[in-house]
Amino acid sequence: MTKHISDQPRAHAGTRLREYTRQEREAGIHPAVAALRARPQTRGQENRKTAEYLRIERDRLA
């Protein structure tokens, strides 16, 4: 009688991971990542405003 499939050793786990990462690496940059990198760099002022509002709010609570 043969062993159940879940009782077999997983000797191919490293190979599967290596092949998966190779395919991902060769696929190139994901379109979502490319779109995020192509965004304009004007977000700095918005972040500064948010930081100032938070600073003012913290001063009120202190």
N, C-alpha and C positions, 0 to 999 in steps of 0.2 A: 504494500500500500504506500502511495506517495504522500509526501507532506503537503499540507495546505499551502496555498500561495503566500499567505502572510507569515508562514514559518520559514520561508526561504531567506537566506542572507541577502542583504542589499549591497552587493558588490559594485553596482553600477551607479551609485548615488553621486560619487565624485565626477564621473564621466558625464552624467546628465547635466550637472551644474556647470561644468566647464564648457560643454557645448551650448548651453543656454546663454552663458555670458559671451561666448564668441559670437553667436548670432546677433545678440544685442549690440555688441561693439561694432560689428560689420554693418549693421543696419544704418548707422550714422546718427545724426541728431534728430530727435523726435520733433515733429512740426510744432508742438506746443512750446517746447524749449526754444526753438528758433523764433517763435512769435514773441515770447517774453524777452528775449535778448534784443529784438528789434524795436522794442518800445522806446519812446523818447525818454530822455533822462531829466524831465521837468518835474519829477515827483519830489525832489528835494525840498522845494518850498512848501508843499503840502505837509510833509513830515515835520518841517520846522514849525508851522502853524499849530499842528497838533501837539507838539512838544510844549509850545508856549501855553496853550490852553490847559494842558495837564499841569504845568508848573503853577499856573494861577489857581487852579482848582485845589492843588495840594496845599498852597499857602492859605487858602480859606479854611481848609479842614484842620490845619495845624494850630 
